[in-house]
């Protein structure tokens, strides 16, 4: 398996080619990342058909916005996942509520898990895991619920039985601490 640096360079090169209108680069990016981005969408939507639609919309958005990718601002993999996450969240909001899944593996009951353990084993993931470990539990849990589970601030507030403003403050402070930790 290629190391994280090589993968990031390859993805950045594909995005640069897509920005120039290279359809073959879009097909290559789809082959390389569609399964992962489908997983991001499925995690949020919990509906395979909706996740497939969101994945398609993600690649349309990538085609339209590839020229906006800036490798100096972060890795291509994170940029792609952010697009998928936003598309899936937009779709979930448009639908009003998540639909219960027929898949018993997904389940409709909340299951406590360790999202940090699901992070990639790469160097960036290890640094992120270390920095997440330095956060207070309330900040870390709120950030993971928002960015890994795809919950809105209001959903997090309801799940944690905490005022909305408090949850927003925890996430904002936690992200500021993460940024500081990752920059050092």
Secondary structure in CASP SS format (residue, H / E / C, confidence):
PFRMAT SS
TARGET T0000
AUTHOR 0000-0000-0000
METHOD secondary structure of the structure
MODEL  1
X C 1.00
X C 1.00
X C 1.00
X H 1.00
X H 1.00
X H 1.00
X H 1.00
X H 1.00
X H 1.00
X H 1.00
X H 1.00
X H 1.00
X H 1.00
X H 1.00
X H 1.00
X H 1.00
X H 1.00
X H 1.00
X H 1.00
X C 1.00
X C 1.00
X C 1.00
X H 1.00
X H 1.00
X H 1.00
X H 1.00
X H 1.00
X H 1.00
X H 1.00
X H 1.00
X H 1.00
X H 1.00
X H 1.00
X H 1.00
X H 1.00
X H 1.00
X H 1.00
X H 1.00
X H 1.00
X H 1.00
X H 1.00
X H 1.00
X H 1.00
X H 1.00
X H 1.00
X C 1.00
X C 1.00
X H 1.00
X H 1.00
X H 1.00
X H 1.00
X H 1.00
X H 1.00
X H 1.00
X H 1.00
X H 1.00
X H 1.00
X H 1.00
X H 1.00
X H 1.00
X H 1.00
X H 1.00
X H 1.00
X H 1.00
X H 1.00
X H 1.00
X H 1.00
X H 1.00
X C 1.00
X C 1.00
X H 1.00
X H 1.00
X H 1.00
X C 1.00
X C 1.00
X H 1.00
X H 1.00
X H 1.00
X H 1.00
X H 1.00
X H 1.00
X H 1.00
X H 1.00
X H 1.00
X H 1.00
X H 1.00
X H 1.00
X H 1.00
X H 1.00
X H 1.00
X H 1.00
X H 1.00
X H 1.00
X H 1.00
X H 1.00
X C 1.00
X C 1.00
X C 1.00
X C 1.00
X C 1.00
X C 1.00
X C 1.00
X C 1.00
X C 1.00
X C 1.00
X C 1.00
X C 1.00
X C 1.00
X C 1.00
X C 1.00
X C 1.00
X C 1.00
X C 1.00
X C 1.00
X H 1.00
X H 1.00
X H 1.00
X H 1.00
X C 1.00
X C 1.00
X C 1.00
X C 1.00
X H 1.00
X H 1.00
X H 1.00
X H 1.00
X H 1.00
X H 1.00
X H 1.00
X H 1.00
X H 1.00
X H 1.00
X H 1.00
X H 1.00
X C 1.00
X C 1.00
X H 1.00
X H 1.00
X H 1.00
X H 1.00
X H 1.00
X H 1.00
X H 1.00
X H 1.00
X H 1.00
X H 1.00
X H 1.00
X C 1.00
X C 1.00
X C 1.00
X C 1.00
X C 1.00
X H 1.00
X H 1.00
X H 1.00
X H 1.00
X H 1.00
X H 1.00
X H 1.00
X H 1.00
X C 1.00
X C 1.00
X C 1.00
X H 1.00
X H 1.00
X H 1.00
X H 1.00
X H 1.00
X H 1.00
X H 1.00
X H 1.00
X H 1.00
X H 1.00
X H 1.00
X H 1.00
X H 1.00
X H 1.00
X H 1.00
X H 1.00
X H 1.00
X H 1.00
X H 1.00
X H 1.00
X C 1.00
END
